Amino acid sequence: MYKLHILFVDSDPVAQGRMQQMLGKDYILHSVRSVAEAKEFLHLSLSDMLISEVVLASESGLELCQYVRSTPALDAMPVMFLTSRATLQDKIAGFQAGADDYVIKPFDTQHLIARIRLLARIKRLEHHTRI
């Protein structure tokens, strides 16, 4: 059975470890700490989905999302923000940057997995309608 490849971008190693524990058995999780590493990884491998923190040390996950949306080879990739930025304005900025979903930390593991499955299902449906 095919396992979804997820690129997780967060500058916090504790968050990366937690995601590996939660998702590692059902998904192939690749973790990077910066926008530059994420861009490099996206061009070197076939990720099915991007999950990113909005606040990445001195960088912004919003910038990374805008980059994905403006790159033809990546623009159909589902993008989820998994972040502590919780105001309405933060959520609007995330969706305006091109995010497909926005989940607030702290989060429930089952809820996160359900959101990942939903984004994967939407991607499959969109792919089938294009053919």
VENKAQUI-V323296 format. One record per residue. N is the residue number from 1. RES is the residue in three letters. BURIAL is b if it has 24 or more other C-alpha atoms within 12 Angstrom, else e. Layout:
n->[N N]
res->[RES RES]
burial->[BURIAL BURIAL]
This chain:
n->[1 2 3 4 5 6 7 8 9 10 11 12 13 14 15 16 17 18 19 20 21 22 23 24 25 26 27 28 29 30 31 32 33 34 35 36 37 38 39 40 41 42 43 44 45 46 47 48 49 50 51 52 53 54 55 56 57 58 59 60 61 62 63 64 65 66 67 68 69 70 71 72 73 74 75 76 77 78 79 80 81 82 83 84 85 86 87 88 89 90 91 92 93 94 95 96 97 98 99 100 101 102 103 104 105 106 107 108 109 110 111 112 113 114 115 116 117 118 119 120 121 122 123 124 125 126 127 128 129 130 131]
res->[MET TYR LYS LEU HIS ILE LEU PHE VAL ASP SER ASP PRO VAL ALA GLN GLY ARG MET GLN GLN MET LEU GLY LYS ASP TYR ILE LEU HIS SER VAL ARG SER VAL ALA GLU ALA LYS GLU PHE LEU HIS LEU SER LEU SER ASP MET LEU ILE SER GLU VAL VAL LEU ALA SER GLU SER GLY LEU GLU LEU CYS GLN TYR VAL ARG SER THR PRO ALA LEU ASP ALA MET PRO VAL MET PHE LEU THR SER ARG ALA THR LEU GLN ASP LYS ILE ALA GLY PHE GLN ALA GLY ALA ASP ASP TYR VAL ILE LYS PRO PHE ASP THR GLN HIS LEU ILE ALA ARG ILE ARG LEU LEU ALA ARG ILE LYS ARG LEU GLU HIS HIS THR ARG ILE]
burial->[e e e b b b b b b b b e e e b b e e b e e e b e e e b b b b b b b b b e e b b e b b e e e e b b b b b b b b b b e e e b b b b b b b b b b e e e e b b b b b b b b b b e b e e e e b b e b b b e b b b b b b b b e e e e e e e b b e b b b e b b e e e e e e e e e e e]
